[in-house]
Amino acid sequence: MADNVIDIDDLASPRLSETQRQALAWAETVPVDFSEHAILEAARRRTGLTDFGPDDFRLRLRVLREGWDSDPEITALSRLTLHGYLVRYASNRLLIRATLKQHPEIRAERIDRPVIVAGLPRSGTTHLVNMLAEDSRFHSLPLWESYEPVPLPGEPPLPDGTDPRYRRCLEAWEGMQRTTPFIAAMHPMAPDHIHEELELMGPDFASYNFEWLNHSPFWRDHYCAHDQAPHYEYMKTVLKLLQWQRRQRGDTRARWVLKCPQHVEQLPVLNRVFPDATVIFTHRDPVAVIQSTVTMQAYSQRIGRRRVDARALIDYWSDRVEHLLRAWVRDRSLVPAERSFDSLFHVFMADEMATAEQVYRVAGLELIDAARRRLKGYIDGHPRGKEGRVVYNLRRDFATEPAELRERFRFYFDRFPVRAETKS
């Protein structure tokens, strides 16, 4: 790495660091039980609770745990991590269920006119939502709170007053940076980073997020074959719970700013569950999106899978992005112009504040001076490539010609004035 340029030239045949070797070797000594009993019992012990609510989640849990457990390519370290995700989600399900039973008034909370950013992954959604979240009039969802929306019963603050949920998230991020040090330049996961609300579907064992955790085509097939409306309703209920918790602390904010790429292939569901939402669609060259995605996935797989299959990655994510885009092109008109806006990546990057001004106009919210200063401060403090500029090379690393791949998405370029980016 020189001049803040990150060129990962060993994606397909990783040269592991000593830290990575040690982590992989240590994980081989830790037994992991993917049985339903082991996962749910761990959640019961962690929370002291027993009521998981309706049993329909067990089928989705089974799809995940059996799929991951039977995959011989997953490393022991990744097995341990994935198991931890399932236990955390099961624990959150218990905690959410208990809170809703104790406080049924939560369900009467109203999620009023949220501003929802929706677009391809790696298309500026994260930068935009974090920028908008600087406006203190918005509720937003920091990563640490999305990971554990309800505190563990009786767990006190740390001696310095820090919420232990924040500390756990910070420790996880520090561990991720030790084992995959370039990940911050691709997708930062610091505790205060504003995260996707699909994390709140995790306790219902739902959303396309599981596809990002490890190669999981079995989960993609299950997800695509089932109506996601119940899981969106579950997520909305958890948002109500978070809003209610904040009201108990005197928070009077009324509107949320949210973001998730999954929404572009679930627009009928999004409309049904959030009928008054302002939706900001972010558009970018799909080839740039795919190269960013597969590079990040390949880099992560050096500790997540026993071998990196570059061909499988480019095939999977090209297909996945096409599925997202075809649904988006088909359903974009379902969100009316008076509560939506199409943001082009190259326009956004050229003038971030101008895009923000358009967002505020369509959301019917005044961009007051205090908010403008905070947004400008975020923009100035988070220039593109702040954590390092990653070199992407589809031809070298994935034996794929960008121009040929781009032809697959001609239907998308025909629908939206997106600028082609990637040439190598």
Residue pairs with C-beta under 8 A, 6 or more apart in sequence:
1 7
1 388
4 385
4 388
4 389
5 388
5 389
5 391
6 182
6 185
6 388
6 389
6 390
6 391
7 390
7 391
8 182
8 295
8 299
8 390
8 391
9 396
11 295
11 298
11 299
11 308
11 310
11 397
12 298
12 308
12 310
12 397
13 308
14 302
14 308
16 24
16 302
16 303
19 178
19 179
20 179
20 302
20 303
23 77
23 178
23 179
23 303
24 75
24 76
24 77
24 303
26 77
27 75
27 76
27 77
27 79
27 80
28 76
30 76
30 80
32 76
32 79
32 80
32 83
33 39
33 83
34 65
34 66
34 68
34 69
34 79
34 83
34 86
35 65
36 58
36 61
36 62
36 65
39 61
39 65
39 83
39 86
39 87
39 90
40 52
40 90
42 87
42 90
42 91
43 87
43 90
43 91
43 93
43 94
44 50
44 94
46 87
46 91
46 152
47 91
47 94
47 95
47 98
47 152
47 153
48 153
49 94
49 95
49 97
49 98
49 153
50 94
51 94
51 97
51 98
51 101
52 90
52 93
52 94
52 97
53 93
53 97
57 93
57 204
57 205
60 204
60 205
60 206
60 222
61 86
61 90
61 205
63 218
63 219
63 222
64 86
64 205
64 210
64 216
64 219
65 86
67 216
67 218
67 219
68 74
68 79
68 82
68 214
68 216
69 79
71 214
71 215
72 306
73 215
73 305
73 306
73 307
74 82
74 214
74 304
74 305
74 306
75 303
75 304
75 305
75 306
77 303
77 304
78 214
78 303
78 304
78 305
81 213
81 304
82 213
82 214
85 202
85 213
88 147
88 148
88 202
89 202
89 203
89 205
90 203
91 152
92 148
92 149
92 150
92 202
92 203
93 203
93 204
95 149
95 150
95 151
95 152
95 153
96 149
96 150
96 203
96 237
96 238
96 241
98 150
99 106
99 150
99 241
100 106
100 107
100 237
100 241
103 244
105 244
106 237
106 240
106 241
106 244
107 237
107 240
109 240
109 241
109 243
109 244
109 247
110 240
111 236
111 239
111 240
111 243
111 256
111 274
112 254
112 255
112 276
113 255
113 276
113 277
113 278
113 363
113 364
114 255
114 256
114 257
114 258
114 274
114 276
114 277
114 278
115 132
115 138
115 255
115 256
115 257
115 258
115 277
115 278
115 280
115 359
115 363
116 257
116 258
116 259
116 260
116 263
116 270
116 274
116 277
116 278
116 279
116 280
117 125
117 128
117 129
117 132
117 257
117 258
117 259
117 260
117 279
117 280
117 282
118 125
118 259
118 260
118 261
118 263
118 264
118 270
118 279
118 280
118 281
118 282
119 125
119 261
119 264
119 280
119 281
119 282
119 283
119 284
119 343
120 261
120 264
120 282
120 283
120 284
120 286
120 289
120 321
120 324
120 325
121 261
121 289
121 293
122 284
122 288
122 289
122 292
122 293
123 261
123 282
123 283
123 284
123 289
123 345
124 282
124 284
124 343
124 345
124 348
124 349
125 259
125 260
125 261
125 282
126 187
126 193
126 194
126 259
127 352
127 382
128 259
128 280
128 282
128 343
128 348
128 355
128 359
129 140
129 194
129 257
129 258
129 259
130 193
130 194
130 378
130 382
131 352
131 356
131 375
131 378
131 379
131 382
132 138
132 140
132 257
132 356
132 359
132 375
133 140
133 194
133 257
134 371
134 374
134 375
134 377
134 378
135 257
135 371
135 374
135 375
136 253
136 370
136 371
136 374
137 253
137 254
137 255
137 365
137 371
138 253
138 255
138 256
138 257
139 242
139 243
139 246
139 251
139 253
139 255
139 256
139 257
140 194
140 256
140 257
140 258
141 194
141 195
141 196
141 197
141 199
141 200
141 242
141 256
141 258
142 191
142 192
142 193
142 194
142 195
143 169
143 189
143 190
143 191
143 192
143 193
143 194
143 195
143 199
144 163
144 165
144 166
144 168
144 169
144 170
144 191
144 192
145 165
145 242
146 195
146 196
146 197
146 199
146 200
147 165
147 168
147 169
147 199
148 165
148 168
148 169
149 200
149 238
149 241
149 242
150 241
150 245
151 163
151 164
151 165
152 164
155 164
156 164
157 163
157 164
158 164
158 167
166 191
169 191
170 190
170 191
172 189
173 189
173 190
173 191
176 183
176 189
177 183
177 184
179 303
180 299
180 300
180 302
180 303
182 299
182 388
182 390
183 189
183 296
183 299
183 300
184 387
184 388
185 385
185 387
185 388
185 389
185 390
186 292
186 295
186 296
186 299
186 390
187 296
188 387
194 257
194 259
196 209
196 258
196 259
196 260
196 261
196 262
197 235
197 239
197 258
197 259
197 260
198 207
198 208
198 209
198 235
198 260
198 262
199 207
199 209
200 234
200 235
200 238
200 239
201 207
201 209
201 231
201 232
201 234
201 235
202 209
203 234
203 238
204 230
204 231
204 234
204 235
206 223
206 228
206 230
206 231
206 234
207 223
207 228
207 231
207 262
208 220
208 223
208 262
209 262
210 216
210 219
210 223
211 219
211 220
211 223
211 320
212 297
214 304
214 305
215 301
215 305
215 312
215 316
217 316
220 320
224 323
227 269
228 266
228 269
229 269
229 272
229 273
232 266
232 269
232 270
232 272
232 273
233 273
236 273
236 274
239 256
243 256
246 253
255 365
261 324
263 270
263 279
264 281
264 324
264 325
264 327
264 328
265 323
265 324
265 327
265 328
266 327
267 327
267 328
267 331
267 332
267 334
267 335
268 331
268 334
270 277
270 279
270 335
271 334
271 335
276 339
277 339
278 339
278 340
278 341
278 359
278 362
278 363
278 364
279 335
279 339
279 340
279 341
280 340
280 341
280 343
280 359
280 362
281 328
281 332
281 340
281 341
281 342
281 343
282 343
282 345
282 348
283 342
283 343
283 344
283 345
283 416
283 418
284 344
284 345
284 418
284 421
285 345
285 406
285 418
285 419
285 420
285 421
285 422
286 321
286 322
286 325
286 406
286 409
286 412
287 394
287 402
287 405
287 406
287 409
287 420
287 421
287 422
288 345
288 392
288 421
288 422
289 321
290 314
290 317
290 318
290 321
290 394
290 405
291 392
291 393
291 394
291 398
291 402
291 422
292 390
292 392
293 317
293 321
294 310
294 313
294 314
294 317
294 394
294 398
295 390
295 392
295 397
297 313
297 317
298 308
298 310
298 313
298 397
301 308
301 313
302 308
310 397
310 398
310 399
311 398
311 399
313 398
314 394
314 398
314 399
314 400
318 405
318 408
321 409
322 408
322 409
325 409
325 411
325 412
326 411
328 412
329 411
329 412
329 415
332 415
338 362
339 362
340 362
341 358
341 359
341 362
342 416
343 355
343 358
343 359
344 416
344 417
344 418
344 419
345 418
345 419
346 419
346 421
347 354
347 355
348 355
349 384
352 379
353 372
353 375
353 376
353 379
356 367
356 375
357 367
360 366
360 367
367 375
392 422
392 424
393 424
394 400
394 401
394 402
394 405
394 422
394 424
395 401
395 402
395 424
396 424
402 422
402 423
402 424
403 423
406 413
406 420
406 422
412 418
413 420
